[in-house]
Amino acid sequence: MAEENTDGEAVEARVSALLGRMTTAEKIGQMTQVNAPGGIPKDLQSQVQAGQIGSMLNVVDADTSNEIQRIALEESRLGIPLLMGRDVIHGFRTVLPIPLGQAASWNPDLVRQGARIAALEAASAGINWTFAPMIDISRDPRWGRIAESFGEDPFLMSAFSVAMVEGFQGDDLTSPGTIAACAKHFAGYGASESGRDYNTTNIPENELRNVYLPPFNAAVDAGVVSLMASFSDLNGVPASGNKFLMNDVLRNEWHFEGFVVSDWASIEQLTDHGLTANDKDAALEAARAGVNMEMASTTYADHLAALVEEGQISIERLDELVGDILRAKFRLGLFDDPYTDPGKFPELANIEHLAIARQVALQSLVLLQNNNEVLPLKRNALDSVAVIGPMADAPYEQLGTWVFDGDPDISQTPLTAIREFVGDRATVNYVRAMETSRSRSAEFFEEAKSAAAKSDAVVVFLGEESILSGEAHSRANIDLPGNQVDLVRALSETGKPIIAVILAGRPLTLLNIVDEVDAIIFAWHPGTMGGPAIADILFGAESPSGKLPVTFPKMVGQVPIYYGHKNTGKPAIAETFTHIDDFPVKAAQSAYGMTSHHIDAGYEPLYPFGFGLSYTQFSYSDIHVSSDEVRLGEDFIARATVTNDGDVEADEIVQLYVRDLVGNVTRPVRELKGFTRLRLQPGESKTVEFELTTDDLAFYGRDMQLLVEPGEFHVWIGGDSDAGLQTEFAVVAD
Ligand code: BGC
């Protein structure tokens, strides 16, 4: 600790000394980030020499990066190194599953290792800063960027937020191979109205603090170097000009000592939002709010000097904003060594990195349905298998969104992996059947059907290409696109066992295929090693263990639908899905109850948060809390016994949920408060213990104070958010 303090003090001294030597122009230079893909043109070099640039994004070539750092260090007056940013979102050359898929592993330790290899690979190319993790709570599968997030739940998201920050940043920011993380997008971006990207968000402060902010708070506590301001308008004040977010919450309440970068031109866009009249006002609002660095647009470079001159921005304010950036550069050790030497790093996409990618993909696969235990396929009892569909052999598509540095040529596709897995023991009958997921033609359906008819089992790879999710790629209809449902129907006419494997960047509405297929594996966009991971699950080399990090609706009209909803005054009590067809005309308004549900969709999702099947069955018993009455401030333990009742060794994700029955503001019907991945042999039982304190039950009440109120709590421990054994306890005042 003492050493860290000294380090901290030394850094502060270096920051002030440097600030003392800087001109206003040089300070503003530090606040300017420019895009420099594909080399550094001469004018950019002279800007670096003149100290007009603090950071670049999208330089991914080690030599170029080293040369530009050399110019900054040796040819600029003050020799300040550059932050080299890049979107390393789910891997660099080795592409891991999309973050939403990684979240389905419920394995933060593994995800930490994934971020670690991404950092190593990126650092070898001269990158010292990634724009990840994206930790926007996402409760709307229409939103294309749900792919980049870890799902709907603040507790789960916070766990991954910490794991990613730790993976990228390691425990020594100065060591080669660690890079600065950037928690984004601060804040509330995932609540974009109708799931349309960049759309308005309106989030009451209470909801913001209870749901959207905790993952960011967790990242700050984990020492994240930077945050990125969101594009979105939060309650009338776009994030990039939002002082409440950047200053009051982030700096004053959380004591964040890193820096905030805008999103791409998001300061300039304050004028498009209608918050400011022009670029100069936009720069003023952003600087006042606390955005340290401007990405892509140049309102700071163009107007901050005048704003300082006019006294609208004080020198002290400017120094605070610049100081935060310099502090990060010192903490990263860039003043001592900003260079990279690729020769000293492990090779890109080496065997160990690919093995981690495969493991993450394996644990991210969610088995949603397995009628008559059609899976796993018995390799030795199978003479032939049909592999059908547009996603079976799509090396680029399986990588998902944000894969600037990925290489489809090294993707191992499901088709290749299945062929390898069965070897010459069985025939693989492959028909792509559709050019893309969106094809409307049924031209090859007959061929697909005959391949199915002559095979013992049919594995159909469906979903959506990578371009259908990600930034600015929201969908209003989240059914399987194109003719895919018809393809499934055609295949099901053969009467063969049908296994659907779905590769997608978001939850899809699958109601129209669940009765047509025997099994469904949801594979997300599983990355470079998706194929072997899928083959391992199909053939039972490993039991599926992924669990949904987000609720799957039956129909898009149910959205937003998430497990941690409020009870309402008229909660639905029984699933009422089919009623619309039964309503006699002119029936009494109250004939079918007056509860909170859709008459054509009921109130339940297709698959709840936390859900995922296994090749074995787990049972839960003996749930209890260490004390019926827990005093405020005390620790307590919630425990249950989990048994593997089947005959396959497997992992189970054990989940702990709590409900606070009465609150100063109404509380969700369930909240995740703990989870663990447990491996059990056939017949084996283990007792799982979750250690909590009453602080873990805290929430922001009416006056935005963090509260734990005495009262009754329900507790569930089980395998998803809808299941589990229930017990209860009370929190009592001291
Ligand atoms: C995205 C960010 C990303 C940035 C830089 C923006 O359009 O919203 O998430 O980090 O571009 O590429």
Boltz pocket constraint, residues with backbone or C-beta under 6 A from the ligand:
constraints:
  - pocket:
      binder: B
      contacts: [[A, 87], [A, 131], [A, 184], [A, 263], [A, 264], [A, 471]]
      max_distance: 6.0
